[in-house]
Amino acid sequence: MERARRLIFVLGGGGSRGACSVGVLKALLEAGIRPDGLVGCSSGAFNAVALAAKPDLQTIEQLARVWGSIRNRDLFDRNPLRMAYRYMRSHNSFFDSRYLRTLAAMNLPATFEQLTLPCAVIATNLTRARKEIFTTGSVPDAVAASSAIPGLFNPYRIGNEEFVDGAVAENVGLAEAIQLGATHIVAIDNSTSNPRRPPNHSLTGILAQSIQIMLGQRMLEEYQRFAQQAEICLLVPNVEFGTAGTDFSQVDRLIDEAYARTRAFLQAGGLDSQGRLEPGIHYMLPPRRQAVVSLAQ
């Protein structure tokens, strides 16, 4: 007997580029594509939990307002004396991961048990050197643990264990979607680097670009691994944006551009005759060129 159709949204991270997912989700929900469950990692964890709490367009509007309210100076206070003080205290970071928890606590339900849809949040357990999946308990703790970028934020402590960004272990949780019973998956990956931009030869630029390449390669490997277990539509909306993951000044542009590209993709054949997303890897390019580059599953 064929399994009942079960659609899981998988939302990857990317720092400030996680705002792209808000635009993608708006276009999907407007087209009547709604999830039966969600998986989120890093900044994608915030989006995933919000949509799992109330899976409608009103939530998307609220997400856009929250993303737009984040200021670089709040998240990354670059006062040299304060940065030096925080580093001297922690010896491992310049910024405080408690801000991540505060942001989640102000805008998300307190526990997973309050969510309307099942949701899994991916973090990396630094103490036990393994991937950690949160599906119950405190939502703010899970989101903060999933979003604590190593080197920038101090590891987030829960009890006697410390956690860092889930992307260290897995940025796009296809395996977790399968565990939630997915027959169909819509995954959004915001980590892919821009192949047309020249390399940034600064220390931080090389490190950031290397991480993006690593995450992109891992994403492709995971796609190939799970493509036989579920029908996967992998959307990559941020090609050519050229926005650093620590720059929150361009959030509104990222949301609007990702929304426009996703609508163009849907109108140009992204939906089949039954209103379902076409499987494959879809790199959504700016409208001035070919709107989408797709690779069949």
Sine and cosine of phi, psi and omega as CSV:
sin_phi,cos_phi,sin_psi,cos_psi,sin_omega,cos_omega
0.00,0.00,0.73,-0.69,-0.01,-1.00
-0.94,0.33,0.68,-0.74,0.00,-1.00
-0.92,0.39,0.53,-0.85,0.09,-1.00
-0.90,0.44,0.61,-0.80,-0.02,-1.00
-0.91,0.42,0.76,-0.65,0.00,-1.00
-0.68,-0.74,0.91,-0.41,-0.08,-1.00
-0.98,-0.18,0.84,-0.55,0.04,-1.00
-0.91,-0.43,0.76,-0.65,0.13,-0.99
-1.00,0.02,0.74,-0.68,0.05,-1.00
-0.88,-0.48,0.89,-0.46,-0.11,-0.99
-0.93,-0.38,0.93,-0.37,0.01,-1.00
-0.99,0.16,0.08,-1.00,-0.05,-1.00
-1.00,-0.04,-0.66,-0.75,-0.06,-1.00
0.85,-0.53,0.25,0.97,-0.01,-1.00
0.91,0.43,-0.76,-0.65,-0.02,-1.00
-0.90,0.44,-0.38,0.93,0.03,-1.00
-0.94,0.35,-0.17,0.98,0.14,-0.99
-0.87,0.50,-0.32,0.95,0.07,-1.00
-0.90,0.44,-0.44,0.90,0.04,-1.00
-0.84,0.55,-0.60,0.80,-0.03,-1.00
-0.87,0.49,-0.52,0.85,-0.01,-1.00
-0.89,0.45,-0.69,0.72,0.05,-1.00
-0.91,0.42,-0.66,0.75,0.03,-1.00
-0.89,0.46,-0.73,0.69,-0.03,-1.00
-0.89,0.46,-0.61,0.79,0.03,-1.00
-0.87,0.50,-0.72,0.69,-0.01,-1.00
-0.91,0.42,-0.63,0.77,-0.01,-1.00
-0.91,0.42,-0.73,0.69,-0.02,-1.00
-0.91,0.41,-0.61,0.80,0.05,-1.00
-0.89,0.46,-0.50,0.86,0.01,-1.00
-1.00,0.09,0.06,1.00,0.04,-1.00
0.99,0.11,0.26,0.97,0.00,-1.00
-0.99,-0.11,0.94,-0.35,-0.08,-1.00
-0.81,-0.59,0.58,-0.81,-0.09,-1.00
-1.00,0.10,0.37,-0.93,0.17,-0.99
-0.99,-0.17,-0.11,0.99,0.03,-1.00
-0.05,-1.00,0.24,-0.97,-0.06,-1.00
-0.65,-0.76,0.45,-0.89,0.13,-0.99
-0.77,-0.63,0.69,-0.72,0.00,-1.00
-0.67,-0.74,0.55,-0.84,0.03,-1.00
-0.70,-0.72,0.67,-0.74,0.05,-1.00
0.84,0.54,-0.77,-0.64,0.00,-1.00
-0.90,0.43,-0.37,0.93,0.08,-1.00
-0.93,0.36,-0.37,0.93,0.03,-1.00
-0.91,0.42,-0.65,0.76,0.02,-1.00
-0.87,0.49,-0.74,0.67,0.00,-1.00
-0.90,0.45,-0.66,0.75,-0.06,-1.00
-0.90,0.45,-0.72,0.70,-0.02,-1.00
-0.91,0.41,-0.66,0.75,0.01,-1.00
-0.86,0.51,-0.71,0.71,-0.03,-1.00
-0.95,0.30,-0.54,0.84,0.05,-1.00
-0.92,0.39,-0.47,0.88,0.01,-1.00
-0.96,0.28,-0.64,0.77,-0.06,-1.00
-0.45,-0.89,1.00,0.00,-0.14,-0.99
-0.98,0.19,0.96,0.29,0.02,-1.00
-0.52,-0.85,0.07,-1.00,-0.06,-1.00
-0.92,0.38,-0.45,0.89,0.05,-1.00
-0.89,0.46,-0.61,0.79,0.06,-1.00
-0.90,0.43,-0.64,0.77,0.03,-1.00
-0.88,0.48,-0.67,0.74,0.04,-1.00
-0.89,0.46,-0.66,0.75,0.03,-1.00
-0.91,0.41,-0.65,0.76,0.05,-1.00
-0.86,0.50,-0.68,0.74,0.01,-1.00
-0.87,0.49,-0.64,0.77,0.02,-1.00
-0.92,0.39,-0.66,0.75,-0.01,-1.00
-0.91,0.42,-0.74,0.68,0.02,-1.00
-0.86,0.51,-0.65,0.76,0.00,-1.00
-0.93,0.37,-0.34,0.94,-0.02,-1.00
-1.00,0.09,-0.24,0.97,-0.05,-1.00
-0.97,0.25,0.79,-0.61,0.01,-1.00
-0.92,-0.39,0.60,-0.80,0.01,-1.00
-0.81,0.59,-0.63,0.78,-0.07,-1.00
-0.93,0.37,-0.42,0.91,0.04,-1.00
-0.98,0.20,-0.72,0.69,-0.07,-1.00
-0.98,0.18,-0.65,0.76,-0.04,-1.00
-0.81,-0.59,0.99,0.15,0.03,-1.00
-0.95,0.31,0.97,-0.24,-0.13,-0.99
-1.00,-0.05,0.34,0.94,0.12,-0.99
-0.86,0.51,0.87,-0.50,-0.11,-0.99
-0.83,0.55,-0.62,0.78,-0.02,-1.00
-0.93,0.37,-0.67,0.75,0.02,-1.00
-0.93,0.37,-0.63,0.77,0.04,-1.00
-0.89,0.46,-0.68,0.73,0.02,-1.00
-0.90,0.43,-0.64,0.76,0.02,-1.00
-0.89,0.45,-0.71,0.70,0.00,-1.00
-0.90,0.43,-0.61,0.79,0.01,-1.00
-0.93,0.37,-0.64,0.77,0.01,-1.00
-0.90,0.43,-0.54,0.84,0.02,-1.00
-0.97,0.23,-0.66,0.75,-0.11,-0.99
-1.00,-0.09,-0.52,0.86,-0.08,-1.00
0.89,0.45,0.22,0.97,-0.02,-1.00
-0.56,-0.83,0.04,1.00,-0.07,-1.00
-0.26,-0.97,0.25,-0.97,0.01,-1.00
-0.94,-0.34,-0.27,0.96,-0.09,-1.00
-0.76,-0.65,0.38,-0.93,-0.17,-0.99
-0.99,-0.12,0.86,-0.51,-0.02,-1.00
-0.93,0.36,-0.22,0.98,0.02,-1.00
-0.90,0.43,-0.43,0.90,0.07,-1.00
-0.88,0.47,-0.60,0.80,0.00,-1.00
-0.88,0.47,-0.65,0.76,0.01,-1.00
-0.92,0.38,-0.66,0.75,0.01,-1.00
-0.87,0.49,-0.69,0.72,0.01,-1.00
-0.88,0.48,-0.68,0.74,0.02,-1.00
-0.92,0.38,-0.67,0.74,-0.04,-1.00
-0.90,0.43,-0.52,0.85,-0.02,-1.00
-0.97,0.23,-0.38,0.93,-0.18,-0.98
-0.81,-0.59,-0.07,1.00,-0.07,-1.00
-0.79,-0.61,0.33,-0.94,0.09,-1.00
-0.86,0.51,0.37,-0.93,-0.08,-1.00
-0.96,0.27,-0.55,0.84,-0.08,-1.00
-0.69,-0.72,0.36,-0.93,0.07,-1.00
-0.90,0.44,-0.50,0.87,-0.04,-1.00
-0.91,0.42,-0.30,0.95,0.01,-1.00
-1.00,0.03,-0.07,1.00,-0.06,-1.00
-0.98,0.20,0.50,-0.87,0.03,-1.00
-0.98,0.21,-0.62,0.79,-0.02,-1.00
-0.92,-0.40,0.46,-0.89,0.10,-1.00
-0.89,0.46,0.60,-0.80,-0.06,-1.00
-0.56,-0.83,0.68,-0.73,0.06,-1.00
-0.87,-0.50,0.73,-0.68,0.02,-1.00
-0.91,-0.41,0.77,-0.64,-0.06,-1.00
-0.99,-0.13,0.78,-0.63,0.12,-0.99
-0.72,-0.69,0.14,-0.99,0.07,-1.00
-0.91,-0.41,0.88,-0.48,0.02,-1.00
-0.99,0.16,0.96,-0.26,-0.05,-1.00
-0.95,0.32,-0.55,0.83,-0.03,-1.00
-0.93,0.38,-0.67,0.75,-0.06,-1.00
-0.98,-0.18,-0.01,1.00,0.05,-1.00
0.82,0.57,0.82,0.57,-0.03,-1.00
-0.40,-0.92,0.26,-0.97,0.12,-0.99
-0.96,0.28,0.63,-0.78,0.01,-1.00
-0.82,-0.57,0.73,-0.68,0.00,-1.00
-0.92,-0.40,0.84,-0.54,0.04,-1.00
-0.98,-0.19,0.82,-0.58,0.07,-1.00
-0.74,-0.67,-0.14,0.99,0.03,-1.00
-0.67,-0.75,0.22,-0.98,0.08,-1.00
1.00,0.05,-0.48,-0.88,-0.14,-0.99
-0.96,0.29,0.85,-0.53,0.08,-1.00
-0.93,0.36,-0.75,0.66,0.00,-1.00
-0.85,0.53,-0.63,0.78,0.03,-1.00
-0.91,0.42,-0.70,0.72,-0.02,-1.00
-0.89,0.46,-0.70,0.72,-0.02,-1.00
-0.92,0.40,-0.67,0.74,0.03,-1.00
-0.90,0.43,-0.67,0.74,0.02,-1.00
-0.89,0.46,-0.64,0.77,-0.05,-1.00
-0.95,0.31,-0.37,0.93,-0.17,-0.99
-0.95,-0.31,-0.01,1.00,-0.09,-1.00
-0.98,0.20,1.00,0.00,-0.06,-1.00
-0.90,0.43,0.83,-0.55,-0.02,-1.00
-0.86,0.50,0.66,-0.75,0.01,-1.00
1.00,0.00,-0.53,0.85,0.08,-1.00
-1.00,-0.05,-0.82,0.57,0.01,-1.00
-0.97,-0.26,0.56,-0.83,0.10,-0.99
-0.92,0.39,0.53,-0.85,0.04,-1.00
-0.80,0.60,0.64,-0.77,-0.03,-1.00
-1.00,0.04,0.79,-0.61,-0.09,-1.00
-0.99,-0.13,0.76,-0.65,0.16,-0.99
-0.81,-0.58,0.92,-0.39,-0.09,-1.00
0.89,0.45,-0.82,-0.57,0.00,-1.00
-0.98,-0.18,0.19,0.98,-0.06,-1.00
-0.87,-0.50,0.51,-0.86,-0.01,-1.00
-0.91,-0.40,0.57,-0.82,-0.08,-1.00
-0.77,-0.64,0.52,-0.85,0.11,-0.99
-0.76,-0.65,0.05,-1.00,-0.09,-1.00
-0.69,0.72,0.73,-0.68,-0.02,-1.00
-0.89,0.46,-0.41,0.91,-0.03,-1.00
-0.90,0.44,-0.35,0.94,0.07,-1.00
-0.86,0.50,-0.60,0.80,0.00,-1.00
-1.00,-0.09,-0.69,0.73,-0.05,-1.00
-0.21,-0.98,0.86,-0.51,-0.09,-1.00
-1.00,0.02,-0.56,0.83,0.01,-1.00
-0.85,-0.53,0.95,-0.32,-0.22,-0.98
-0.99,0.10,0.93,0.38,0.04,-1.00
-0.92,0.40,-0.62,0.79,0.01,-1.00
-0.88,0.48,-0.64,0.77,-0.01,-1.00
-0.93,0.36,-0.56,0.83,0.06,-1.00
-0.90,0.43,-0.66,0.75,0.05,-1.00
-0.88,0.48,-0.65,0.76,0.01,-1.00
-0.91,0.41,-0.45,0.89,0.07,-1.00
-0.99,0.15,0.07,1.00,0.07,-1.00
1.00,-0.02,0.35,0.94,-0.08,-1.00
-0.90,0.44,0.75,-0.67,0.26,-0.97
-0.98,-0.19,-0.43,0.90,0.04,-1.00
-0.72,-0.70,0.62,-0.79,-0.04,-1.00
-0.75,-0.66,0.73,-0.69,0.23,-0.97
-0.93,-0.37,0.93,-0.38,-0.02,-1.00
-0.93,-0.36,0.65,-0.76,0.03,-1.00
-0.88,-0.47,0.87,-0.49,-0.02,-1.00
-0.91,-0.41,0.87,-0.49,-0.01,-1.00
-0.95,-0.30,0.17,0.99,-0.14,-0.99
-1.00,-0.05,-0.23,0.97,-0.12,-0.99
-0.89,0.46,0.73,-0.69,0.01,-1.00
-0.99,0.15,0.34,-0.94,-0.02,-1.00
-0.99,0.11,0.92,-0.39,-0.05,-1.00
-0.94,0.33,-0.26,0.97,-0.04,-1.00
-1.00,-0.05,-0.15,0.99,0.00,-1.00
-1.00,0.02,0.68,-0.73,0.04,-1.00
-0.91,0.42,0.50,-0.87,-0.01,-1.00
-0.87,0.50,0.60,-0.80,0.12,-0.99
-1.00,0.01,0.90,-0.44,-0.15,-0.99
-1.00,-0.02,0.18,0.98,0.13,-0.99
-0.97,0.25,0.28,-0.96,-0.01,-1.00
-0.86,0.51,-0.76,0.65,-0.02,-1.00
-0.93,0.37,-0.57,0.82,0.00,-1.00
-0.91,0.42,-0.69,0.72,0.02,-1.00
-0.91,0.42,-0.66,0.75,0.01,-1.00
-0.89,0.45,-0.73,0.69,-0.03,-1.00
-0.89,0.45,-0.70,0.72,-0.02,-1.00
-0.93,0.38,-0.59,0.81,0.04,-1.00
-0.90,0.44,-0.66,0.75,0.03,-1.00
-0.91,0.42,-0.65,0.76,0.02,-1.00
-0.88,0.47,-0.67,0.74,0.02,-1.00
-0.90,0.44,-0.68,0.73,0.01,-1.00
-0.88,0.47,-0.71,0.70,-0.01,-1.00
-0.92,0.40,-0.64,0.77,0.02,-1.00
-0.90,0.44,-0.67,0.75,0.03,-1.00
-0.91,0.42,-0.67,0.75,0.03,-1.00
-0.90,0.44,-0.62,0.78,0.02,-1.00
-0.87,0.49,-0.69,0.72,0.01,-1.00
-0.90,0.44,-0.64,0.77,0.03,-1.00
-0.91,0.42,-0.65,0.76,0.02,-1.00
-0.92,0.39,-0.61,0.79,0.04,-1.00
-0.87,0.50,-0.75,0.66,-0.01,-1.00
-0.89,0.45,-0.56,0.83,-0.03,-1.00
-0.92,0.38,-0.63,0.78,-0.15,-0.99
-0.96,-0.27,0.00,1.00,-0.06,-1.00
-0.90,0.44,-0.37,0.93,0.02,-1.00
-1.00,0.03,-0.18,0.98,-0.04,-1.00
-0.99,-0.16,-0.35,0.94,0.03,-1.00
-0.42,-0.91,0.40,-0.92,0.07,-1.00
-0.99,0.15,0.89,-0.46,-0.15,-0.99
-0.92,-0.39,0.77,-0.63,0.17,-0.99
-0.93,-0.38,0.95,-0.31,-0.04,-1.00
-0.98,-0.22,0.90,-0.43,-0.03,-1.00
-0.97,-0.23,0.78,-0.63,0.00,-1.00
-0.86,-0.52,1.00,-0.07,-0.17,-0.99
-1.00,0.01,-0.22,0.98,-0.22,-0.97
-0.97,-0.25,0.29,0.96,0.04,-1.00
-0.87,0.50,0.77,-0.64,0.05,-1.00
0.97,0.24,0.11,0.99,0.04,-1.00
-0.92,0.39,-0.63,0.77,0.02,-1.00
0.92,0.39,0.51,0.86,-0.03,-1.00
-0.96,-0.27,0.78,-0.62,0.03,-1.00
-0.91,0.40,0.57,-0.82,-0.02,-1.00
-0.93,0.37,-0.19,0.98,0.03,-1.00
-0.97,-0.23,0.11,0.99,-0.03,-1.00
-0.97,-0.23,0.96,-0.29,-0.02,-1.00
-0.99,-0.12,0.17,0.99,-0.02,-1.00
-0.99,0.17,-0.23,0.97,-0.07,-1.00
-0.94,-0.35,0.30,0.95,-0.12,-0.99
-0.85,0.53,-0.73,0.69,-0.04,-1.00
-0.87,0.49,-0.66,0.76,0.02,-1.00
-0.90,0.44,-0.67,0.74,0.00,-1.00
-0.88,0.47,-0.69,0.72,0.00,-1.00
-0.89,0.45,-0.76,0.65,-0.05,-1.00
-0.90,0.44,-0.67,0.74,-0.04,-1.00
-0.93,0.37,-0.67,0.74,0.03,-1.00
-0.90,0.44,-0.62,0.79,0.04,-1.00
-0.89,0.45,-0.73,0.69,-0.02,-1.00
-0.89,0.45,-0.66,0.75,-0.02,-1.00
-0.93,0.37,-0.61,0.79,-0.01,-1.00
-0.94,0.35,-0.66,0.75,0.06,-1.00
-0.87,0.49,-0.67,0.74,0.02,-1.00
-0.89,0.45,-0.65,0.76,0.04,-1.00
-0.89,0.46,-0.71,0.70,-0.01,-1.00
-0.90,0.43,-0.64,0.77,-0.04,-1.00
-0.97,0.23,-0.34,0.94,-0.05,-1.00
-0.99,-0.13,0.32,0.95,0.05,-1.00
0.91,-0.41,0.14,0.99,0.01,-1.00
-0.94,0.34,-0.33,0.94,0.04,-1.00
-0.95,-0.32,0.67,-0.74,0.06,-1.00
-0.99,0.12,-0.08,-1.00,-0.08,-1.00
-0.91,0.42,-0.32,0.95,0.02,-1.00
-0.99,-0.11,0.12,0.99,0.01,-1.00
0.98,0.20,0.35,0.94,0.02,-1.00
-0.97,-0.25,0.51,-0.86,-0.01,-1.00
-0.93,0.38,0.65,-0.76,0.07,-1.00
-0.94,0.33,0.75,-0.66,0.05,-1.00
-0.94,0.35,0.37,-0.93,0.00,-1.00
0.76,-0.65,-0.02,-1.00,0.05,-1.00
-0.97,-0.25,0.85,-0.53,-0.12,-0.99
-0.87,-0.50,0.95,-0.31,0.06,-1.00
-1.00,-0.02,0.92,-0.39,-0.11,-0.99
-1.00,-0.04,0.94,-0.34,-0.07,-1.00
-1.00,-0.08,0.22,-0.97,0.00,-1.00
-0.88,0.48,0.47,-0.88,-0.03,-1.00
-0.86,0.51,-0.41,0.91,-0.06,-1.00
-0.92,0.39,-0.29,0.96,0.04,-1.00
-0.87,-0.49,-0.18,-0.98,0.09,-1.00
-0.81,0.58,0.78,-0.63,-0.18,-0.98
-0.91,0.42,-0.56,0.83,-0.11,-0.99
-0.59,-0.81,0.64,-0.77,0.22,-0.98
-0.92,-0.40,0.90,-0.44,-0.12,-0.99
-0.88,-0.47,0.59,-0.81,0.09,-1.00
-0.87,-0.49,0.84,-0.54,-0.06,-1.00
-0.90,0.44,0.53,-0.85,0.03,-1.00
-0.94,0.35,0.00,0.00,0.00,0.00
